[in-house]
Each structure stands twice: as structure tokens, then as C-alpha cells.
Amino acid sequence: MKASWLKAIVITTVVLLGLSMAQKLTFWHYWDGANGQVLQGLIERYQKEHPGVTIEAVFVPGGELLTKLQTAITAKQTPIMAISDLVAMPLLTQSGSLAPLDDFIRQSNLNLADYFPGPLVYGMYQGKRYSLPVSASDLGLFWNKNLFRQAGLDPNRPPRNWDELLRYAKQIKEKTGKWGIELFTQGGEGTTWQTQVYFWGAGAEFLNANNTAPAFNSPQGVRALQFLVDLAQKDKVAPIAPWGLFGRGEAAMVMDGSWMTQFFPQQVNFELGSAPFPYPAGGRPATNMGGEQIFIFQNADAATAKAAWDFINWFSSTPVQVEWDRGTGFLPVRRSVANDPAYRAWVSNARPLMRPFVDSMAFARPRPPVARYPQISDIFAKYVQEALLGRLSPKDALERAAQEVAPLLR
């Protein structure tokens, strides 16, 4: 009888200890469709490999996630983990609600030097790291090989610098009547995102080194905007028109995102090529990037935060990131993924148009990680449009933009 009683106590104690060690981690994200399915599959595998850990993945539409996170922060009812678009990260890191990851990183085998430098910029605030990149995208050149052939150009040789881009665009316009290149001229972040690539390629910076003043109104910036204006106004090889001409075969070249390596082949009826975006003689290779960051909220107790970090560390590992990127089509945030033989074989065989975008991650540039970036972007794009329409010179347009942007950075 006594033995049975002791046995019952031991069993009860083990059960209670197991329950106390069990962890339920809520995780807010906006990955839907196939991306959401890949995420859920990885979460289910992690749970099988880590008994006692339950991850509740909560889908929130992309347009609502930041607002919902901010509301949760105010109400002190945040999830344990979440992801965010990188542009929103400054608002979140400055909120005081995220847990620093530095101690976790030091105690783990995570090698930050393996990450491409661009995506890492967004997790830093006042010398501490609050997030890690888990996905990326970038911009590159697509071209219509059919129109290249019709214009007498080598369909397998894209332009490698601005001089060639202009020469190709002129020849295409002359020989085929089609536009040489399509620009995003509708304003907003779409215009800023693409224009920054030209600026960085020409050696210009968008803001100064500590993000406290505009720098796009430099001579290099004026040169870059003048090149774009000339494409539209002087050489007349790029229209001021609604987006979508390239996909309809009405423009021979376009700057677009890595995600289009999946969608363009399904949408167009011509042979495609892709390449890193050209930059001017004396310039430097450059591209812009998007992506998501993952983080832990401070409301988690020590054990829960450790459980959340264990998942993030697993999710960020090279083998899991290879699987994640293959399943979603996101670009690698780590060099070890980009150079993984299985991943590179998948790119070559299943998504060959993606290769230049993967390689371009080495020089992908971050948009400035400042809280008021959306307003800055709108101002900049507004004045780029004024220059493209011929209402202001590139120099005057950038000076006016700088005057409006400067107070937002003080």
C-alpha cells in the first residue's frame, strides 16, 4: 500500500513537472498560401522533434500586422514571437517591447558573420540586436529575348552598364517600335525602391552614415536622376505610363523583384532573361531588398523566451533555411544557404531565372532603418516624379526633397 502511494506521488510529480516545462508559443505572421503551408509544415516538424513545445501560428493579413502589433504592445497583450516586414522594424525596435537577442546569440552556435550584411541592419537599435532576418527578396533586370532578337541584339547578353542599357534601349525603340525599358513612375515606395538602385549604383547614398540627414541630393544622386530623366525625356526610350508594359511585351527591359522569377514565366508569352541590374562606369553593383525579420517580445518569462529562441535558432539554421527558401522562393539571408550545393542545384534546375538575384544578395542594400522612412519615401518619390515629368531639374527636385526630408530626421 505504501509502495503504491509513493508510486502515485512520483507519477503525479513527473506529470506536473512535464506540464510546468511545456511551452506554448504564439507566433504572429502574414505568410499565406504556399508560404504559410511551408511554415506550418516546419512548425509541425519542430514540435515533433521538441516534445512539450507547442507553437500556435496565427495568420494576420500583411496590411494589418503592424497595426495589430502596435495595438497589442499598447495593451500589453503581445504574442511571444512575431515577424515583420523589415521597413516596420524601426518602429518595433524603438517601442521598447522587444527582447534583445544578444545573450541568446552568444550562447548559441549562430554565426552572424554568415549573414549577408544588408538584412542584418534592421535588427539593431542602440547597440543591441532585437531581430534576425529570415527571408529576403531583391531587384534585378529582366529582359525580353524576343525583342532583343528583333532589334538585332544578342538575346543572351544583357546590358552590363548604363551606357549599354541606353544603347540597347535606343536600338530596341528604333528597330521594333517598343519601349526600351519600363520605369515605375507611379510614385510612392515603388518609385523610391527602384530609384534607390540607380542612386546606389552611381555611388550616391540615400541618407548620411548615421541616418540623421538626407544625402541623396549629392552630385552622384543628381547624376542618377538625370540618367532616369534622360531615358524618359531626352532619349524617349522609357514612358511615363502605368506599370505593366514589360509583361505585355511592350517594353524590352524592366527592373523587378526576385518573386517575379516565379510569376513572369506563367504570365508572359516570350523568352525571358534575368541579370543583376546594370550600374554606370566607375559605379558599384547595387540592388534593393525586402524581407522579414523575426523577434521575441519582452513580455515572455525567461523559460518562454528561451523556448522561443530555441525555435528561432532552429528556424534560422542553414538546413532549415535551405528548405524554407526552396519551399517559398524567398532569397537566402545567409551565405551558407546561398552556397549550399543542394540549394544551388535547385535554383539551376527549378528556378534558373533566380540565380542572378541570389548572387545579388551579396551587395543588396538596406533602405534606411528609420521610423519615418515611409514619409521620407513618399517625399522623395514625389520629387522624382516632378523631375521625370520635366517640371523640375534633377538638381532642383532633389534639393526640394532634401529640404522636406531633413526635419523628419531631427
N, C-alpha and C positions, 0 to 999 in steps of 0.2 A: 504493500500500500504506500509506504513511504517512498519507495523507488518510483512508483507511478506518479506520485505527487511531484517529486523532483524532476522527473522527465517532462511533465506538463509545464513546469516553470521554465525549464530550459527551452522547450519548443516555443512557448509564448514569448520569451525574451528574444529568441532568434527572429521570430516574426516581427516583433516590434522594432528590433534593430534594422531589419530589412526595410520596413516601412519608413523608418526615420532616414535611412540612406537613399530611398527612392527620390528621384528628382523629376519634376515636371517643368519643362522649359517652354514657355510660349515664345513664338518666333513670328514676327510680322514681316511680310514681304509682298511684292507685287508681281512676282513671276507667274504668268498664267500660261494656258495652253501646254504645248510640249515642254516648255521650260519648267512649268510647275510640276509636271509629271516626273521629269528627271529629278527635280528637287525632292519630291515625295519618295521616290524610289531610293534615293541616297539616305534620306532620313530613316526609312524603314530598315535599311541595312544597318545603319548605325545603331538603332535600337536593339536589333538582334545581337549585335556584337557587344553591346553595353547594357546588359540587363539592369533594370532598375531606373533607367533613364527614359523618359517619355518626352518627345518633342511635339508640341502642338503647333503646326504650321498654319498660320492664319493669313489668308489672302486678303489684301486690301488693294483696290484699284490704284494704279500708279498716280493718277491725278489727285487722289485723296490721301495718300500715305503720309506725306509731310504734315498736312493739317491735322490728321488724326494723331500723329506722334506728338505734335505740339500741344494738342488738347490733353493727351494722356500725361504729358510732362507737367502741365499746369495742375491737373487733378491728382498728380502723384499716383497714377494707375497705369504705369507703363508696362509693356511686356518685358520679358527677361532679355530677349535679343531682338534685333531688327536689322534690316538692310535699308539703305537709302541710295538714291541717285547721288553721285559724287558732288554735284553742284550744290545740293542742300546740306552737305556735311558741315560747312562753317556755322550755319545756324544751329546745328545739333551739338557740335563740339563746344560752342560758346554758351550753350544753355546751362552748363554745369550739371547735366543729368546723366552723362555717360561715364562709365567706369574706365579709368586708364588701364591699358593693357600691358604696360612696360614690364611689370613684375612677372606676369604670366609668360611673356615672350622670353624674358631672361631665363626663366626656369624650364622652358621647353626647348625642343630642338629646332624651332622655327628660325630659319636663316633669312633675315630681312634683306641681306645683300643679294639674294636670289631673285628678288622682285625687280621688275622694271622701275626706274625711278619716278616716272610720271605719276602712276597711280598712288604711290606712297605719300605724295604731297598732302592729300586731303585728310589724312588721319591725324595730323599733327596740330597741336594747339598749345602754346606757351610751354614748349619743350617736352610735352608728353604726347604719347600716341593713344588715340581713342578708337581707332578703327583699322581694319585691314581690307585691302581690295580683294574682291572675289570674282569679278568679271570685268571685261573691258570690250570696247569697240573703238575703231578709229576710222579715219578718212583716207581715201586713195583715189586714183584715177581709173575710171572705166572708159573704154573706147569701143566704137562700133567698127569692127574689122571690115564689114561690107562697104561702109562709106570710105574707109581708108583705101580699099582696093579701087573703088570707083574714082577716087581722086588721084590715083597713081602713086599712093604711098605704100610702103611696106606694111602689111597688116599685122605683122608680128613685132614691129618696132615702135613702141610708144615714144612720145616726146620725153626727153630727159632733162630739159631745162626750159626756161621761159622763152628763149629765142626759138627753140624748136616748136614749142607749143604754139607760138604765134604764127610761125611759118606753116605748120600743119593746118592750123585753123583757117588761114588765108587760102591755102591751096584747096581745102575742102569746100569752102564757100564758093570759090571760083569755078571749080570743076563739077560740083554736084548741086550747088544752089542751097545746100543745107547749112545750118549754123555750125561753126567750128567747135564751139564749146558752150555749154549751158552754165550759167551762174545762178545762184539762189539770190534773187533780188527782192523778195517779198518782205524783208525786214525781220526784226526780232532776232532771237538767238540763232535761227537758221542762217541768217546773213552773217552774224558775228562769228559763228562757229567755223564757217568756211573761210571767211576773210582772214581770220587769225592765222590760218595755214600759210597764206601768201605773205603775211607780215613776218611771221617767224622765219619763213624761208629766205626772206630778204635781209634777215638779221635784226629786225625790229623786235622790241618787247612790247607786251600789252600794258603792263604796269611796271613800276620800278621794282627793285630787288626785294624790298620789304612790303610791297603792296600798299604803299601809302600815297601814291601819286600816279597819274596816267603817264605812260611812256610811248604810247602808240603814235604820238604826233612828232616823232623823230624824223630825220631825213630818210631813214630806211623805211619808216612807215609811209611817208609821203610817196616814196618810190613804188611801194607795193600797191597803194591805192591808185596811183597814176597808171600802173600797168592794167589794173582792172577797168579803170575808166576808158583807157585807150582801146581795150578789147571791145567795149560797147560803143563808144562814141567816135573814135578815130578810125579804127580798122573795121568796125561794124561786123565782127565775127561772133559776137555774143549778144543775144537780145535781152531787153528788159521785158520779161514776159513771165506769166505764171509757170510754176515748176512742172516738169514732166515731159519736156521736149525730147530728152535723150531716150526715154523709154518708148516713145512713139517713133523713133528713128528720124527725128527732125533736127537733132544735133549730134555731132560725131563724138564729142568727149564730154565728160562730166566728173566733178568731184562728188563722191557719195560714200556712204558708210559700208563697213565690213559686212553688216547684216544683208546688204543687197547682193552679196555673192550667193545667197540662197534664193532671193526673190527675183532678181533680174532674169536668170535663166528660165524661170517659169513664165515671165511676163513679156519678153521681147522675142521677135522673130528674126534676129540677126546674130551673127557670131560676136561674142564678147571677148575683150581682153581686159586685164587689170594690171596695175603697176603702182609703185609708190608715186606720190604726186611730185611733179617737176618743181625745181627751185632754180633761181637765177644763178648765172655765173658769179662766183665769189660768195654765194649764199650758203645755205646749210639745209640738209634734209629735215623736213618737219611734217608732223601731222597733228591733228587734234584728237581728243579721245573722250569717250564716255565710259560708263560703267557703274558698278555698285560697290558699296563698302558695307561691311558687317561690323556690328558693335554690341556691347553689353550695357544695360542700364545700371545705374548705381543703386537702384532700389533692391537689387538682389543681395541676399546674405552671402557670406563667404563661401559656403558649400555650394550654393546655387550658382554663384558667379564662376566657381571653379568648374562645375559641370558644364556651364555654357562655354567656357573657354576650351574645355576638352573637345567639345563638338566643333568649335571654330577651328581649332588646331588640326583636327582630323579633316574637316572640310577643305582646309587650306593646303593640305599635303599634296605633293606632286601627283601621286597616283590618282587621288580622288579628283583633283583639278583637271587631269587629263580626261577622265571620264566625264566630268561636268562640261568641259569645253567641247568635247566631241558630241555630247548629247544635246547641247544648246546652241552651238555655233558661236558662243562668245569667244573672244580672243584671250590668250593666256595673259595673266598678270605676273607670271614667274618665268624666268629664263629656262629653268629645268623642264617646264611644261612645253615651252616653245621648241626646245631642242630634243624633246623625248622622241625616240625613233618611232614608236607606235603612233604618236600624235602626228608627226610629220608625214608618216605613210598615209594616215587617214586624210590629211589635208590634200596630199598629192593625188590620191585616188578618188576621194569623195567630194572634195571642195577645192579643186585646183585654183580657182579664182581667188581663194582666200590667202594663198601663200604671201603675196606682197603685203597684205595687211598684217599678217603675223610678224613678218620681218620688220615692219614699220613700228612695232611697239617699242623697239629699241630707242627710237627718237621721238616717241609720242610726247606731246607737251600737255601739261595740265592747264586748264583755264584757272585764272587766279582764285585761290580759295578764300574769298572774302564774302561776308554775309550779304552784301548788297550787290553781288555780281549780277543778278537778273536785271536790276535797274540800270547798271552800268552797260550791260549788253544791249539793252533797248536803246539807250542814248547813242552808243557807238554805231549800231545798225542804222539808226535814223539818219545820221550824217553820212554814212557810206552810201545810202540811197540818194541823198542830196547830191553827192559827187557823181554817182553813176548816171543820174538824170541830167547832169550838166548844170545844175543850179548853183553849185559851189565848186571852186577848185579843190583838188585833193588837200592841199595845204590848209585852206580856209576851213574846209569841212572838219579836218582832224583837230585844228585849233579850237573850233567851237565845241566839238565833242569833249576835248580835254577840259575846257572851262566848265562844262556842266558836270563832268565826272568828278573833278577834283574835290568838291565839297562832300561827296559821298564817301570819300576815303579818309576824311579827317576824324 
